[in-house]
Amino acid sequence: MKFTKALFYIFTVTILLISCKRTDSPLIAEHIPNKKVKVDTFPRLAPLRTELNKVTSSYKKQKIAKIDRFYKKIWRRNDLSGGFLVAKNGEILYEQYNGLANRKTKEKINEHTPLHLASVSKVITATAVLKLIDRGRLQLDQKVNTILKEFPYEDITVQMLLNHRSGLPKYSYLCDDEKIWDGSMLTNQDILDIFAENDISLYFTPDRKFGYCNTNYAMLALIIEKVTDMNYRDAMKKIVFDPLGMKDTYVFNYEKDKETCCLSYKGNNVLFDFNHLDDVYGDKNIYSTPRDLLKFDLATYSKDFLSPELAEKVFKGYSYEHPGVKNYGLGIRLREWKTGEKMFYHNGWWHGNTSSYITLKKDTVAIIALSNKFSNKPYRVYKLAKEFGSYPLK
């Protein structure tokens, strides 16, 4: 009996000691007088409140047959080298994986193989920036040089970077000039330094027109780093990847990942090698899977994705100077017709990697195609939109 009481006493004391243990974690708030409480205000996506109707079995059966016919028409010899996925209300209707991540080792591509998103990375970079704006860490109309002190252009704002209306020159073109860059591996900070140390003219007056430019998103990645006091890779993991359960998604690190990442090809045996631009991120260099992109897409329907006011600004066009249906929002392309229909999407290309992410908001449909073998076939999957709504596509 005494032994039992002694054990109970030891157990009770141990629990009390553990509960009183001091912690410096910013995730824990302690109500202790005269003590500063660390509050974690880091912005994260919270998609768990997304509520979409369950897809009926009859709907699935009808759509799966149509998608399968489409797939066999586009990839006639089943020569997809990557992943293809179509989902409704977050439920996968159809997916295919094929090809090799590394032809030397014969490693096959499957649903867990991260593929280079190329410019589809911009959609996710923009989301991190928008979360910072939503939390009051940034402002859309804030001038870039108030954040990046070396930035030499007075009138360019965060919004102009997001919607490609800044007029900034393309960094890849600048680095072809040996007087400006020596051909060694380029970083985002190097790009900023090039602008700061050279008298480089803008392509056009800021906000005068649309001009798609990777430099905009390389600068946005630096802004993310400056505001969060973290490197871009860690910030993206904390803001987007981890909260959404995107376990197969990461930001490429040239020194760390070049030997193990999914390689890109042209033709049957030609490998696209890395070059001096492969360590720049924000505009590209996120590796992910169709399933992880579906998790991201599902989050965009959540009430916690962004405030309604900011979300409205994301999914609208800013460049109406050229008549037509194509436009660009904040990190997303769109087609909008006089009928009121809108299709949001982004394509990507880098080395042998081509990608397409399409999100049909009104119909809650996601269409995703990623390839590590150079092909324009992923760009053609937008035509599937006609199977889900009255989109006047040719």
C-alpha positions as CSV (number, residue, x, y, z in Angstrom):
1,M,0.0,0.0,0.0
2,K,2.8,2.4,1.0
3,F,4.7,1.5,-2.3
4,T,1.5,2.4,-4.3
5,K,1.2,5.8,-2.5
6,A,4.8,6.5,-3.1
7,L,4.4,5.8,-6.9
8,F,1.4,8.0,-7.0
9,Y,3.3,10.9,-5.3
10,I,6.2,10.6,-7.7
11,F,3.9,10.5,-10.7
12,T,2.0,13.6,-9.4
13,V,5.2,15.6,-8.8
14,T,6.5,14.7,-12.2
15,I,3.4,15.9,-14.0
16,L,3.5,19.2,-12.0
17,L,7.1,19.7,-12.9
18,I,6.4,19.1,-16.6
19,S,3.4,21.4,-16.7
20,C,5.4,24.2,-15.0
21,K,8.4,23.8,-17.5
22,R,9.2,27.1,-19.1
23,T,8.8,27.4,-22.8
24,D,9.8,30.0,-25.3
25,S,7.6,28.7,-28.1
26,P,5.7,31.5,-29.8
27,L,2.8,29.1,-30.3
28,I,2.1,29.1,-26.5
29,A,0.5,32.1,-24.7
30,E,1.0,32.1,-20.9
31,H,-1.1,34.4,-18.7
32,I,1.6,35.5,-16.3
33,P,1.6,39.0,-14.9
34,N,4.5,41.3,-15.9
35,K,5.8,38.8,-18.4
36,K,5.9,39.4,-22.2
37,V,3.9,36.9,-24.1
38,K,5.2,35.7,-27.4
39,V,2.3,35.6,-29.9
40,D,2.7,33.8,-33.2
41,T,1.3,36.1,-35.8
42,F,2.9,34.3,-38.8
43,P,0.3,34.1,-41.6
44,R,-0.7,30.6,-42.7
45,L,-3.3,29.2,-45.0
46,A,-6.1,27.4,-43.1
47,P,-8.1,25.4,-45.6
48,L,-9.9,23.1,-43.2
49,R,-13.2,25.0,-43.3
50,T,-13.6,24.4,-47.0
51,E,-17.1,23.0,-47.5
52,L,-18.0,21.7,-50.9
53,N,-20.8,19.3,-51.9
54,K,-20.0,15.6,-52.3
55,V,-19.8,14.6,-56.0
56,T,-22.5,12.0,-57.0
57,S,-21.5,8.7,-58.5
58,S,-23.5,9.4,-61.7
59,Y,-21.6,12.7,-62.2
60,K,-18.3,10.9,-61.7
61,K,-19.1,8.2,-64.1
62,Q,-20.2,10.7,-66.8
63,K,-17.2,13.0,-66.4
64,I,-14.6,10.2,-66.1
65,A,-15.5,8.8,-69.5
66,K,-15.2,12.2,-71.1
67,I,-11.9,12.9,-69.4
68,D,-10.5,9.6,-70.4
69,R,-11.4,10.2,-74.1
70,F,-9.7,13.6,-73.8
71,Y,-6.5,12.1,-72.2
72,K,-6.2,9.5,-74.9
73,K,-6.6,12.1,-77.6
74,I,-3.9,14.4,-76.2
75,W,-1.5,11.7,-75.1
76,R,-2.3,9.3,-78.0
77,R,0.6,6.9,-77.3
78,N,0.2,7.3,-73.5
79,D,3.4,9.3,-73.7
80,L,2.7,11.6,-70.7
81,S,5.9,12.1,-68.8
82,G,4.6,13.6,-65.6
83,G,1.2,13.8,-64.0
84,F,-2.3,14.8,-65.0
85,L,-5.2,15.3,-62.6
86,V,-8.8,16.5,-62.8
87,A,-10.9,17.1,-59.7
88,K,-14.3,18.4,-58.8
89,N,-15.1,19.8,-55.3
90,G,-11.7,18.5,-54.2
91,E,-12.5,14.9,-55.2
92,I,-10.2,13.4,-57.8
93,L,-12.1,12.3,-60.9
94,Y,-9.1,11.3,-63.0
95,E,-5.4,11.1,-62.7
96,Q,-2.5,9.6,-64.7
97,Y,1.2,9.3,-64.0
98,N,3.8,8.1,-66.5
99,G,7.5,8.5,-67.5
100,L,10.8,8.7,-65.7
101,A,12.0,11.2,-63.1
102,N,15.6,10.1,-63.9
103,R,16.3,8.0,-67.1
104,K,19.7,7.0,-65.8
105,T,18.4,5.4,-62.6
106,K,15.0,4.4,-64.2
107,E,13.1,6.1,-61.3
108,K,9.5,6.3,-62.3
109,I,7.2,9.2,-61.9
110,N,4.3,8.6,-59.5
111,E,1.8,10.6,-57.4
112,H,4.5,11.5,-54.9
113,T,7.1,12.7,-57.5
114,P,7.7,16.5,-57.2
115,L,7.9,18.0,-60.6
116,H,9.2,21.5,-61.5
117,L,6.2,23.9,-61.6
118,A,8.1,26.5,-63.6
119,S,5.9,29.7,-63.7
120,V,3.0,28.0,-61.9
121,S,5.3,28.7,-58.9
122,K,4.2,32.4,-59.3
123,V,0.7,31.5,-58.1
124,I,2.0,30.2,-54.8
125,T,4.6,33.0,-54.4
126,A,1.7,35.5,-54.9
127,T,-0.3,33.7,-52.3
128,A,2.4,34.1,-49.6
129,V,2.6,37.8,-50.4
130,L,-1.1,38.1,-50.2
131,K,-1.2,36.4,-46.8
132,L,1.3,39.0,-45.6
133,I,-0.9,41.8,-46.9
134,D,-3.9,40.2,-45.3
135,R,-2.1,40.2,-42.0
136,G,-1.1,43.9,-42.3
137,R,2.6,43.1,-42.8
138,L,2.5,44.6,-46.3
139,Q,0.3,46.8,-48.4
140,L,-0.7,46.4,-52.0
141,D,0.1,50.0,-52.8
142,Q,3.3,50.0,-50.8
143,K,6.4,51.1,-52.7
144,V,9.0,48.4,-53.1
145,N,11.9,50.7,-52.1
146,T,10.3,51.0,-48.7
147,I,10.9,47.3,-48.2
148,L,14.0,46.6,-50.3
149,K,16.2,49.7,-49.6
150,E,18.5,49.0,-52.5
151,F,15.7,48.9,-55.0
152,P,16.3,52.0,-57.3
153,Y,12.9,52.6,-58.8
154,E,10.7,55.0,-56.9
155,D,7.2,54.4,-58.4
156,I,7.0,50.6,-58.4
157,T,4.6,49.1,-55.9
158,V,4.0,45.5,-54.6
159,Q,0.8,45.3,-56.7
160,M,2.7,46.2,-59.9
161,L,5.0,43.3,-59.2
162,L,2.1,40.9,-58.6
163,N,0.2,41.9,-61.8
164,H,3.3,42.5,-64.0
165,R,2.8,46.2,-64.6
166,S,6.1,47.3,-63.1
167,G,8.1,47.8,-66.3
168,L,11.1,46.0,-64.9
169,P,13.5,44.4,-67.4
170,K,13.9,40.6,-67.6
171,Y,16.9,39.5,-65.4
172,S,17.7,36.7,-67.8
173,Y,18.3,39.1,-70.6
174,L,20.4,41.4,-68.4
175,C,22.6,38.5,-67.4
176,D,23.5,37.7,-71.0
177,D,25.6,40.8,-70.9
178,E,29.1,39.9,-69.7
179,K,29.6,43.5,-68.5
180,I,26.8,43.0,-66.0
181,W,27.1,39.3,-65.0
182,D,30.1,36.9,-65.2
183,G,28.0,33.7,-65.8
184,S,28.3,32.3,-62.3
185,M,25.2,31.1,-60.4
186,L,22.8,33.9,-59.9
187,T,20.7,34.6,-56.8
188,N,17.7,36.8,-56.1
189,Q,19.9,39.2,-54.1
190,D,22.3,39.3,-57.1
191,I,19.4,40.5,-59.3
192,L,18.6,43.3,-56.8
193,D,22.3,44.3,-56.6
194,I,22.5,44.4,-60.4
195,F,19.6,47.0,-60.5
196,A,21.1,48.9,-57.6
197,E,24.6,49.1,-59.1
198,N,23.8,49.7,-62.7
199,D,21.8,52.5,-64.4
200,I,19.2,50.2,-66.0
201,S,16.2,51.7,-67.6
202,L,12.7,50.4,-67.2
203,Y,10.9,48.9,-70.2
204,F,8.0,51.3,-69.7
205,T,6.6,53.7,-67.1
206,P,5.3,51.8,-64.1
207,D,1.6,50.8,-64.3
208,R,1.2,52.0,-67.9
209,K,0.7,48.5,-69.3
210,F,1.1,44.8,-68.8
211,G,4.5,43.2,-69.4
212,Y,5.0,39.7,-68.1
213,C,8.4,39.5,-66.4
214,N,10.1,36.9,-64.1
215,T,12.0,39.7,-62.4
216,N,8.8,40.8,-60.7
217,Y,8.5,37.5,-58.8
218,A,12.2,37.3,-58.0
219,M,11.7,40.6,-56.2
220,L,8.5,39.4,-54.5
221,A,10.5,36.5,-53.1
222,L,13.0,38.9,-51.6
223,I,10.1,40.9,-50.1
224,I,8.8,37.7,-48.4
225,E,12.2,37.2,-46.9
226,K,12.5,40.7,-45.7
227,V,9.1,40.9,-44.1
228,T,9.2,37.4,-42.5
229,D,12.9,37.5,-41.6
230,M,13.2,34.0,-43.0
231,N,14.6,32.7,-46.3
232,Y,12.1,32.1,-49.0
233,R,12.3,28.3,-48.8
234,D,11.4,28.2,-45.1
235,A,8.8,31.0,-45.4
236,M,6.9,29.1,-48.1
237,K,7.0,25.9,-46.1
238,K,5.6,27.7,-43.1
239,I,3.0,29.8,-44.8
240,V,1.7,27.4,-47.5
241,F,3.2,23.9,-47.7
242,D,3.0,22.7,-44.1
243,P,-0.5,24.1,-43.3
244,L,-1.9,22.6,-46.5
245,G,-0.2,19.2,-46.0
246,M,1.7,19.6,-49.2
247,K,4.3,17.0,-48.1
248,D,5.7,16.5,-51.6
249,T,6.3,20.1,-52.3
250,Y,9.6,22.1,-51.8
251,V,11.6,25.0,-53.1
252,F,14.6,23.8,-55.1
253,N,18.1,24.4,-53.7
254,Y,20.7,24.1,-56.4
255,E,23.5,22.8,-54.2
256,K,21.3,20.5,-52.2
257,D,18.8,19.2,-54.7
258,K,20.4,19.1,-58.1
259,E,21.4,15.4,-57.7
260,T,18.1,14.1,-56.4
261,C,15.4,16.2,-58.1
262,C,13.2,15.1,-61.0
263,L,15.2,16.0,-64.1
264,S,13.9,17.5,-67.3
265,Y,14.3,16.3,-70.8
266,K,13.8,17.2,-74.4
267,G,13.2,14.3,-76.8
268,N,14.0,10.7,-75.9
269,N,17.6,11.1,-74.6
270,V,18.4,14.8,-74.4
271,L,18.8,16.0,-70.8
272,F,18.3,19.7,-70.0
273,D,21.3,20.6,-67.8
274,F,21.2,23.3,-65.1
275,N,22.5,26.8,-65.8
276,H,23.3,30.0,-64.0
277,L,19.6,30.9,-63.6
278,D,18.7,27.8,-61.6
279,D,19.1,29.2,-58.1
280,V,16.6,32.0,-58.6
281,Y,13.2,31.4,-56.9
282,G,9.8,33.0,-56.6
283,D,9.3,33.1,-60.4
284,K,10.0,29.4,-60.6
285,N,11.8,26.6,-58.7
286,I,8.9,25.2,-56.7
287,Y,8.6,21.4,-57.2
288,S,5.2,19.9,-56.5
289,T,2.7,17.2,-57.5
290,P,-0.8,17.4,-59.0
291,R,-2.2,16.1,-55.7
292,D,-0.4,18.8,-53.7
293,L,-1.6,21.5,-56.1
294,L,-5.1,20.1,-55.6
295,K,-4.7,20.7,-51.9
296,F,-3.7,24.3,-52.7
297,D,-6.6,24.8,-55.0
298,L,-9.0,23.5,-52.4
299,A,-7.7,26.0,-49.9
300,T,-8.6,28.9,-52.2
301,Y,-12.3,28.1,-51.6
302,S,-11.8,28.4,-47.8
303,K,-13.1,31.4,-45.9
304,D,-9.7,31.5,-44.3
305,F,-7.8,31.7,-47.6
306,L,-7.9,35.5,-47.8
307,S,-10.3,38.3,-46.7
308,P,-13.2,38.7,-49.2
309,E,-12.0,42.2,-50.1
310,L,-8.5,41.0,-51.0
311,A,-9.7,37.8,-52.7
312,E,-11.8,39.9,-55.0
313,K,-8.8,41.9,-56.0
314,V,-6.8,38.7,-56.8
315,F,-9.4,37.3,-59.3
316,K,-9.8,40.3,-61.5
317,G,-8.0,41.7,-64.5
318,Y,-5.7,44.7,-64.4
319,S,-4.7,45.1,-68.0
320,Y,-7.5,46.1,-70.2
321,E,-5.5,48.2,-72.6
322,H,-5.6,45.4,-75.2
323,P,-9.1,44.3,-76.2
324,G,-9.6,40.6,-75.8
325,V,-10.4,37.8,-73.3
326,K,-7.0,37.3,-71.8
327,N,-5.9,39.2,-68.7
328,Y,-3.8,39.0,-65.5
329,G,-4.9,39.3,-61.9
330,L,-2.6,39.1,-58.8
331,G,-0.5,36.1,-59.5
332,I,-3.1,34.4,-61.8
333,R,-4.0,34.6,-65.4
334,L,-7.6,34.8,-66.5
335,R,-9.9,34.6,-69.5
336,E,-13.1,36.4,-69.2
337,W,-15.9,36.6,-71.8
338,K,-18.9,38.9,-72.4
339,T,-21.1,36.1,-71.2
340,G,-19.7,36.6,-67.7
341,E,-17.7,33.3,-67.7
342,K,-14.2,33.4,-66.2
343,M,-11.4,30.8,-66.3
344,F,-8.4,31.3,-64.0
345,Y,-5.1,29.6,-64.9
346,H,-1.3,29.8,-65.1
347,N,1.1,28.0,-67.4
348,G,4.8,27.4,-67.0
349,W,7.9,26.5,-68.9
350,W,11.5,26.0,-67.7
351,H,14.1,23.9,-69.4
352,G,12.2,20.7,-70.3
353,N,9.4,21.3,-67.8
354,T,6.0,22.5,-68.9
355,S,3.0,22.9,-66.6
356,S,-0.6,24.1,-66.5
357,Y,-2.9,24.8,-63.5
358,I,-6.5,25.7,-64.3
359,T,-9.1,26.5,-61.6
360,L,-12.7,26.9,-62.6
361,K,-14.1,28.8,-59.6
362,K,-17.8,28.8,-60.5
363,D,-17.7,25.1,-61.2
364,T,-15.2,24.2,-58.4
365,V,-13.0,22.2,-60.8
366,A,-9.2,21.9,-60.9
367,I,-7.3,20.7,-64.0
368,I,-3.6,20.1,-63.5
369,A,-0.9,18.9,-65.9
370,L,2.8,18.7,-65.2
371,S,5.5,17.4,-67.5
372,N,9.3,16.9,-67.2
373,K,9.7,16.2,-71.0
374,F,9.4,19.3,-73.1
375,S,5.9,19.3,-74.6
376,N,3.1,21.7,-75.3
377,K,0.5,19.1,-74.4
378,P,0.0,20.3,-70.8
379,Y,-1.0,23.7,-72.3
380,R,-3.9,22.1,-74.1
381,V,-5.7,20.7,-71.1
382,Y,-7.6,24.0,-70.7
383,K,-10.0,22.7,-73.4
384,L,-11.4,20.3,-70.8
385,A,-13.1,23.3,-69.2
386,K,-15.9,23.0,-71.8
387,E,-16.9,19.7,-70.1
388,F,-17.7,21.5,-66.9
389,G,-19.3,24.8,-67.9
390,S,-20.3,27.0,-70.7
391,Y,-16.9,28.4,-71.5
392,P,-16.8,29.7,-75.1
393,L,-13.4,28.2,-76.0
394,K,-12.4,27.6,-79.5
